[in-house]
Every structure is written in structure tokens, then in C-alpha cells.
Amino acid sequence: MKNNVKLQTRSSIQQQEARKKLIELYKNTPLPIEQLMVNLPLYIRSSALAKLLYINELYKLIIKVPGIIMEFGTWWGCNMVLFENLRNVYEPYNWARKVVGFDTFEGYSCPTEQDGGGGGN
């Protein structure tokens, strides 16, 4: 199934070519699928790793703050799963900490005058 997501990049041509090679290696991995899931760092890009580390640091900042985690605009749900996994790592017995996602699947409209936004640009 193909999607209509247009990706934007600031990567150089060399980085894009290296990414294509990495994708081919991933597609043709010799690892059994059950081993692939626990060996994903073999195929992770540095920008994706940086995002994981960033979200980990954010999570550590909220550990002592009560409440739930909410994400508005979940895209593929990756952050939701990451937050849930971090909750299990850092707070395995904090049953009050929920991870909640909300998505319109169509994008959000601009604020209107009714919203206090002064007209939707």
C-alpha cells in the first residue's frame, strides 16, 4: 500500500544515496524477523537516534510531575509507542501515567476569530 506522504529533506545527495543503501540492506536483511526487532540499531539513522534520545530526555523531565502524556497529531504513532515504552522503563508501576494520542487524520485548521486567532491565515 502506497501513501501520499511527501517527505522533505535537507540531506545532501550523498546522504540520500547512503539512506537508499541502508533501506536496501534493511529490506534484504539476513536476520530472522524476530531478531530484527531487537537489532534495529543496525539500521537506524543518526537523526532517528537523536530523536529517540531527545524524547528520552523529555520523558526524564516529567517523571516527578503527575499527569498524563498527550500527543496531538500522531502520524504513524511512533512517539506514542516510544512514550509507552519509556513509561514502562522509568515508571513500571505508575498506572496513573497514561499516554493519549489524538489525530484528525486530515490536519488542523487555522485559528479563526472565534478561537482568538484573528482570522485563519
Secondary structure as GFF3:
##gff-version 3
##sequence-region A 1 121
A	DSSP	alpha_helix	13	27	.	.	.	ID=ss1
A	DSSP	alpha_helix	33	36	.	.	.	ID=ss2
A	DSSP	three_ten_helix	40	42	.	.	.	ID=ss3
A	DSSP	alpha_helix	46	62	.	.	.	ID=ss4
A	DSSP	beta_strand	69	72	.	.	.	ID=ss5
A	DSSP	alpha_helix	78	90	.	.	.	ID=ss6
A	DSSP	beta_strand	99	102	.	.	.	ID=ss7
A	DSSP	three_ten_helix	113	115	.	.	.	ID=ss8
###
